[in-house]
Structure formats: C-alpha cells, structure tokens
Amino acid sequence: MLDDDRYVFRIDAFTPETIPMARLAAYMAELAAMLGEEDNVHFEKITTGSAKLAVKVERPAVAKVRNNVNEARMGVRGTRGDRYRKLNEMLRSDNAEGTLKLNNSNILAFPGRKEPRPPKLGPFTQAFSRDGQLVRIGGKDKTAHASIQDADGQTWNFEVSRGLARELAPHLFEGVIRLTGTVRATRNDSGEWLYDALKAHQFEELKAETLMEALGRIRALPVAETWLPDAWQRLVQDRDED
C-alpha cells in the first residue's frame, strides 16, 4: 500500500520573506487545481531558500494525484495541462522558473523565464469570417455594428454599412449566418491571436443541419458515389498524418 506523498513546488525568484501574500495565494490555487483531489491534498509549509511550497497528499489520493501530474506533464489542452501552462506563465511573468518534486525527486520542470517565446506578429489586416446567431444591430453614425454569437458562446462585433445592417435586420435572433470581411490581427508573445477592427462586407444565411444530414445531401448528388469514398479516405489519411 502506498504511503502519503509529499510534493514541493519551488519558485526560484522568491524567498519566503519576499513573495507577496497575494501572489503566494495565486500560486497555491493553481498548484491545488493541477494536483486535484482537494479533500486529501494539504499545504504543509513554505520552506527556506527559494520559495518552496510543501504539500502532503494523503494515501487515498496518492495514485489519482500522480495521474493528474502525469496528465499535466503531457500538456494536452482542456486537461491538467492547462494548469501546468498557467503556472508556467505565472513564473515567466515573475521572471522565475520552477520545479515540482515528488518525495525528493524532480518530476516536472517549469521553464518559466527560460521558455522560448514565439515572435510577435502584426498587426496586419486579413480576410475574416465568423458563423453565429445575430444578436444585435445598432449604431448612430454613418456605419452600424452587428454582433453575432458563435457556437462557443463568444460574441464577435463587426462594423457594417447601414445598407448591410438593413439586410441583416430580418435575421436578428433567427437561424445562423456567416459574416465575411476583414480583421486586424496581432499575435502576442504568448502565441495568442488577438483580433480587433472587425469589418463585415457581406453575409450569407447558413442551413441548420447536422454533419450526417450534410453528408446525406452530398451522397444524393449524381457524382457523389464516384468521388465521395476517395474524399473520405483522403480525409482520414490527412488526420492520421497530422
């Protein structure tokens, strides 16, 4: 049977005397979220030297927490990997790097300030389109604004002409449309794309159908039986290669 585990998260840019309380609390919150199993994971102390957060994991949660740390190490988005990236970004912003030890053995590195950063790009203007439900039309000057909400719940605000706004009006809260135009895009040094100055020049109404319905419609075309199997095989092949 496994004994209790002890983890130590080290932040090399601080000592127990210099780390601000609010920042310490933020690190502890993210570390707790990465480890998981909150009822059986306890903060013990902050040790001397660099700021080292000592954590005890009780026996019932040992295996689960180890699995969570392995998941964080893999870095897959939508998992504990998001917490790993958040901790690493916090270290980078503090000009620090860190490590996570399990029972005195280093098991996870946080490069922080040493991690190579992607170069900033832009701003530049490029073609842009978004699909969603039209949720707002407004504006008092020579231009108007149209807002659509996409399938993820994010709202995109486009500048449109008054003429296009009038064409869009009957579609307010009705169905799904695609707005097409331009955007000013910038990539920051975290690799995140930022968009502003969205302008739409045209729109199209999209059919509300499932993937299976769309495939059924394609299969019904006269030439579908000659090219669809090859296209499907090619799609599967491309996904495997990726």
C-alpha positions as a Markdown table, in Angstrom:
| # | Residue | x | y | z |
|---|---|---|---|---|
| 1 | Met | 0.0 | 0.0 | 0.0 |
| 2 | Leu | 1.3 | 3.5 | -0.9 |
| 3 | Asp | 2.3 | 5.9 | 1.8 |
| 4 | Asp | 1.5 | 9.6 | 1.8 |
| 5 | Asp | 3.2 | 11.5 | -0.9 |
| 6 | Arg | 5.0 | 14.8 | -0.4 |
| 7 | Tyr | 5.4 | 17.4 | -3.2 |
| 8 | Val | 7.5 | 20.5 | -3.2 |
| 9 | Phe | 6.9 | 23.3 | -5.8 |
| 10 | Arg | 9.9 | 25.6 | -6.0 |
| 11 | Ile | 9.8 | 29.2 | -7.2 |
| 12 | Asp | 13.4 | 30.4 | -7.6 |
| 13 | Ala | 12.7 | 34.1 | -7.9 |
| 14 | Phe | 11.3 | 34.5 | -4.4 |
| 15 | Thr | 12.1 | 33.6 | -0.8 |
| 16 | Pro | 9.5 | 33.1 | 1.9 |
| 17 | Glu | 10.3 | 36.6 | 3.1 |
| 18 | Thr | 9.9 | 38.3 | -0.4 |
| 19 | Ile | 7.0 | 36.6 | -2.1 |
| 20 | Pro | 3.9 | 38.8 | -1.8 |
| 21 | Met | 1.0 | 37.1 | 0.0 |
| 22 | Ala | -1.5 | 37.6 | -2.9 |
| 23 | Arg | 1.0 | 36.0 | -5.3 |
| 24 | Leu | 1.6 | 33.1 | -3.0 |
| 25 | Ala | -2.1 | 32.5 | -2.8 |
| 26 | Ala | -2.4 | 32.6 | -6.6 |
| 27 | Tyr | 0.4 | 30.0 | -7.0 |
| 28 | Met | -1.2 | 27.8 | -4.3 |
| 29 | Ala | -4.6 | 28.0 | -6.0 |
| 30 | Glu | -3.2 | 26.9 | -9.4 |
| 31 | Leu | -1.0 | 24.2 | -7.9 |
| 32 | Ala | -4.0 | 22.8 | -6.0 |
| 33 | Ala | -6.0 | 22.8 | -9.2 |
| 34 | Met | -3.3 | 20.9 | -11.0 |
| 35 | Leu | -2.9 | 18.3 | -8.3 |
| 36 | Gly | -6.6 | 17.9 | -7.8 |
| 37 | Glu | -8.2 | 15.7 | -5.1 |
| 38 | Glu | -8.7 | 18.8 | -2.8 |
| 39 | Asp | -10.0 | 16.9 | 0.2 |
| 40 | Asn | -6.8 | 14.8 | 0.5 |
| 41 | Val | -4.2 | 17.4 | -0.5 |
| 42 | His | -2.9 | 19.8 | 2.2 |
| 43 | Phe | -0.5 | 22.6 | 2.3 |
| 44 | Glu | 2.1 | 22.0 | 4.9 |
| 45 | Lys | 4.6 | 24.9 | 4.9 |
| 46 | Ile | 6.8 | 27.2 | 2.8 |
| 47 | Thr | 10.4 | 26.3 | 3.3 |
| 48 | Thr | 13.6 | 28.4 | 3.4 |
| 49 | Gly | 15.9 | 29.2 | 0.5 |
| 50 | Ser | 13.8 | 29.8 | -2.7 |
| 51 | Ala | 10.1 | 29.8 | -2.0 |
| 52 | Lys | 9.2 | 26.2 | -1.8 |
| 53 | Leu | 5.6 | 25.1 | -1.2 |
| 54 | Ala | 5.4 | 21.8 | 0.6 |
| 55 | Val | 2.3 | 19.7 | 0.0 |
| 56 | Lys | 1.1 | 16.5 | 1.6 |
| 57 | Val | -1.1 | 14.1 | -0.4 |
| 58 | Glu | -2.9 | 11.6 | 1.8 |
| 59 | Arg | -2.8 | 7.9 | 1.0 |
| 60 | Pro | -6.3 | 7.6 | -0.6 |
| 61 | Ala | -5.5 | 10.2 | -3.2 |
| 62 | Val | -1.8 | 9.3 | -4.0 |
| 63 | Ala | -2.5 | 7.3 | -7.2 |
| 64 | Lys | -5.0 | 9.9 | -8.5 |
| 65 | Val | -2.7 | 12.8 | -7.9 |
| 66 | Arg | 0.2 | 11.1 | -9.6 |
| 67 | Asn | -2.1 | 10.5 | -12.6 |
| 68 | Asn | -3.1 | 14.2 | -12.6 |
| 69 | Val | 0.6 | 15.2 | -12.6 |
| 70 | Asn | 1.3 | 12.9 | -15.5 |
| 71 | Glu | -1.6 | 14.5 | -17.3 |
| 72 | Ala | -0.2 | 17.9 | -16.6 |
| 73 | Arg | 3.2 | 16.7 | -18.0 |
| 74 | Met | 1.6 | 15.7 | -21.3 |
| 75 | Gly | 0.2 | 19.2 | -21.7 |
| 76 | Val | -3.0 | 18.4 | -23.5 |
| 77 | Arg | -5.4 | 21.3 | -23.7 |
| 78 | Gly | -8.6 | 21.0 | -21.7 |
| 79 | Thr | -6.9 | 18.9 | -19.1 |
| 80 | Arg | -4.4 | 19.4 | -16.2 |
| 81 | Gly | -2.1 | 20.6 | -18.9 |
| 82 | Asp | -3.9 | 23.9 | -18.8 |
| 83 | Arg | -3.0 | 24.3 | -15.2 |
| 84 | Tyr | 0.6 | 23.5 | -16.0 |
| 85 | Arg | 0.7 | 26.2 | -18.6 |
| 86 | Lys | -0.9 | 28.7 | -16.3 |
| 87 | Leu | 1.7 | 28.0 | -13.6 |
| 88 | Asn | 4.5 | 28.3 | -16.1 |
| 89 | Glu | 3.1 | 31.6 | -17.4 |
| 90 | Met | 2.9 | 32.9 | -13.9 |
| 91 | Leu | 6.6 | 32.0 | -13.4 |
| 92 | Arg | 7.5 | 33.7 | -16.7 |
| 93 | Ser | 5.8 | 36.9 | -15.7 |
| 94 | Asp | 7.7 | 36.8 | -12.4 |
| 95 | Asn | 11.0 | 36.3 | -14.2 |
| 96 | Ala | 11.2 | 32.9 | -12.4 |
| 97 | Glu | 11.4 | 29.2 | -13.2 |
| 98 | Gly | 10.3 | 26.3 | -11.1 |
| 99 | Thr | 10.3 | 22.6 | -10.4 |
| 100 | Leu | 8.0 | 20.1 | -8.8 |
| 101 | Lys | 9.5 | 17.4 | -6.7 |
| 102 | Leu | 7.8 | 14.2 | -5.5 |
| 103 | Asn | 9.4 | 12.6 | -2.4 |
| 104 | Asn | 12.7 | 14.5 | -3.1 |
| 105 | Ser | 12.8 | 13.6 | -6.8 |
| 106 | Asn | 12.3 | 16.2 | -9.6 |
| 107 | Ile | 9.4 | 15.1 | -11.7 |
| 108 | Leu | 8.2 | 18.2 | -13.5 |
| 109 | Ala | 10.1 | 21.3 | -14.8 |
| 110 | Phe | 8.6 | 24.7 | -15.3 |
| 111 | Pro | 11.0 | 26.6 | -17.6 |
| 112 | Gly | 9.2 | 30.0 | -17.0 |
| 113 | Arg | 11.6 | 32.8 | -18.0 |
| 114 | Lys | 13.8 | 30.4 | -20.0 |
| 115 | Glu | 11.0 | 29.1 | -22.2 |
| 116 | Pro | 11.4 | 30.4 | -25.8 |
| 117 | Arg | 8.6 | 32.8 | -26.8 |
| 118 | Pro | 7.1 | 32.9 | -30.3 |
| 119 | Pro | 7.8 | 36.2 | -32.0 |
| 120 | Lys | 5.1 | 38.9 | -32.0 |
| 121 | Leu | 3.4 | 39.3 | -35.4 |
| 122 | Gly | 1.3 | 42.1 | -36.8 |
| 123 | Pro | -0.8 | 44.0 | -36.6 |
| 124 | Phe | -2.0 | 43.3 | -40.2 |
| 125 | Thr | -5.3 | 43.2 | -42.0 |
| 126 | Gln | -6.6 | 39.9 | -43.4 |
| 127 | Ala | -9.8 | 38.2 | -44.6 |
| 128 | Phe | -12.0 | 37.1 | -41.8 |
| 129 | Ser | -15.4 | 35.4 | -41.3 |
| 130 | Arg | -17.4 | 34.1 | -38.4 |
| 131 | Asp | -20.5 | 32.0 | -38.1 |
| 132 | Gly | -23.2 | 32.5 | -35.5 |
| 133 | Gln | -26.5 | 33.9 | -34.5 |
| 134 | Leu | -27.1 | 37.6 | -35.0 |
| 135 | Val | -27.8 | 39.0 | -31.5 |
| 136 | Arg | -27.5 | 42.8 | -32.0 |
| 137 | Ile | -27.7 | 45.5 | -34.6 |
| 138 | Gly | -27.0 | 49.2 | -33.7 |
| 139 | Gly | -25.2 | 52.4 | -34.4 |
| 140 | Lys | -25.9 | 56.1 | -34.9 |
| 141 | Asp | -23.1 | 57.3 | -37.2 |
| 142 | Lys | -22.5 | 56.5 | -40.9 |
| 143 | Thr | -21.7 | 52.9 | -40.0 |
| 144 | Ala | -23.5 | 50.4 | -37.9 |
| 145 | His | -22.5 | 47.4 | -35.8 |
| 146 | Ala | -23.6 | 43.8 | -35.9 |
| 147 | Ser | -22.9 | 41.3 | -33.2 |
| 148 | Ile | -23.0 | 37.5 | -33.7 |
| 149 | Gln | -22.7 | 34.8 | -31.0 |
| 150 | Asp | -20.8 | 31.7 | -32.2 |
| 151 | Ala | -21.3 | 28.1 | -31.1 |
| 152 | Asp | -18.9 | 28.5 | -28.2 |
| 153 | Gly | -20.8 | 31.5 | -26.8 |
| 154 | Gln | -18.3 | 34.1 | -27.8 |
| 155 | Thr | -19.6 | 37.4 | -29.2 |
| 156 | Trp | -18.0 | 39.0 | -32.3 |
| 157 | Asn | -18.7 | 42.7 | -33.0 |
| 158 | Phe | -18.5 | 43.7 | -36.7 |
| 159 | Glu | -18.7 | 47.2 | -38.2 |
| 160 | Val | -21.1 | 47.1 | -41.1 |
| 161 | Ser | -22.6 | 49.6 | -43.5 |
| 162 | Arg | -26.1 | 50.9 | -42.9 |
| 163 | Gly | -27.2 | 49.1 | -46.1 |
| 164 | Leu | -25.9 | 45.8 | -44.8 |
| 165 | Ala | -27.4 | 46.4 | -41.4 |
| 166 | Arg | -30.8 | 46.8 | -43.1 |
| 167 | Glu | -30.3 | 43.5 | -44.9 |
| 168 | Leu | -29.3 | 41.8 | -41.6 |
| 169 | Ala | -32.2 | 43.1 | -39.6 |
| 170 | Pro | -34.7 | 40.3 | -40.6 |
| 171 | His | -32.2 | 37.7 | -39.3 |
| 172 | Leu | -32.0 | 39.1 | -35.8 |
| 173 | Phe | -32.2 | 36.1 | -33.4 |
| 174 | Glu | -33.1 | 33.9 | -36.4 |
| 175 | Gly | -31.0 | 31.0 | -37.6 |
| 176 | Val | -27.3 | 31.1 | -38.3 |
| 177 | Ile | -25.4 | 33.5 | -40.6 |
| 178 | Arg | -21.9 | 34.0 | -41.7 |
| 179 | Leu | -20.4 | 37.4 | -41.7 |
| 180 | Thr | -17.4 | 37.9 | -44.0 |
| 181 | Gly | -15.0 | 40.8 | -44.2 |
| 182 | Thr | -11.6 | 41.8 | -42.7 |
| 183 | Val | -9.9 | 42.0 | -39.3 |
| 184 | Arg | -6.8 | 43.4 | -37.8 |
| 185 | Ala | -4.8 | 40.5 | -36.3 |
| 186 | Thr | -1.9 | 40.5 | -33.9 |
| 187 | Arg | -0.1 | 37.6 | -32.3 |
| 188 | Asn | 1.4 | 38.4 | -28.9 |
| 189 | Asp | 4.5 | 36.7 | -27.4 |
| 190 | Ser | 2.3 | 34.1 | -25.7 |
| 191 | Gly | 1.3 | 32.8 | -29.1 |
| 192 | Glu | -2.3 | 34.1 | -28.7 |
| 193 | Trp | -4.0 | 35.7 | -31.7 |
| 194 | Leu | -5.9 | 38.9 | -30.9 |
| 195 | Tyr | -8.5 | 40.4 | -33.2 |
| 196 | Asp | -9.9 | 43.9 | -33.5 |
| 197 | Ala | -11.3 | 46.3 | -36.1 |
| 198 | Leu | -13.7 | 43.7 | -37.4 |
| 199 | Lys | -15.5 | 44.8 | -40.6 |
| 200 | Ala | -18.1 | 42.8 | -42.4 |
| 201 | His | -18.9 | 43.5 | -46.1 |
| 202 | Gln | -21.4 | 40.7 | -46.8 |
| 203 | Phe | -23.3 | 37.9 | -45.2 |
| 204 | Glu | -24.9 | 34.6 | -46.1 |
| 205 | Glu | -27.6 | 32.6 | -44.4 |
| 206 | Leu | -26.4 | 29.1 | -43.4 |
| 207 | Lys | -28.6 | 26.0 | -43.3 |
| 208 | Ala | -29.1 | 24.5 | -39.9 |
| 209 | Glu | -28.2 | 20.8 | -40.5 |
| 210 | Thr | -26.1 | 18.2 | -38.8 |
| 211 | Leu | -23.0 | 16.6 | -40.2 |
| 212 | Met | -24.9 | 13.5 | -41.1 |
| 213 | Glu | -27.6 | 15.5 | -42.9 |
| 214 | Ala | -24.9 | 17.3 | -44.9 |
| 215 | Leu | -23.2 | 14.0 | -45.9 |
| 216 | Gly | -26.6 | 12.6 | -46.8 |
| 217 | Arg | -27.2 | 15.6 | -49.1 |
| 218 | Ile | -23.8 | 15.2 | -50.7 |
| 219 | Arg | -24.3 | 11.5 | -51.2 |
| 220 | Ala | -27.5 | 12.3 | -53.1 |
| 221 | Leu | -25.6 | 14.2 | -55.8 |
| 222 | Pro | -25.3 | 12.3 | -59.1 |
| 223 | Val | -21.5 | 12.2 | -58.9 |
| 224 | Ala | -21.2 | 11.6 | -55.2 |
| 225 | Glu | -20.8 | 7.8 | -55.5 |
| 226 | Thr | -17.7 | 8.3 | -57.7 |
| 227 | Trp | -15.7 | 10.7 | -55.6 |
| 228 | Leu | -17.1 | 10.6 | -52.0 |
| 229 | Pro | -15.2 | 7.3 | -51.0 |
| 230 | Asp | -11.9 | 8.7 | -52.2 |
| 231 | Ala | -12.5 | 12.0 | -50.5 |
| 232 | Trp | -13.4 | 10.3 | -47.2 |
| 233 | Gln | -10.3 | 8.1 | -47.4 |
| 234 | Arg | -8.2 | 11.1 | -48.1 |
| 235 | Leu | -9.7 | 13.0 | -45.1 |
| 236 | Val | -8.9 | 10.1 | -42.8 |
| 237 | Gln | -5.4 | 9.8 | -44.2 |
| 238 | Asp | -4.8 | 13.5 | -43.6 |
| 239 | Arg | -6.0 | 13.3 | -40.0 |
| 240 | Asp | -3.7 | 10.3 | -39.3 |
| 241 | Glu | -0.7 | 12.2 | -40.8 |
| 242 | Asp | -1.5 | 15.2 | -38.6 |
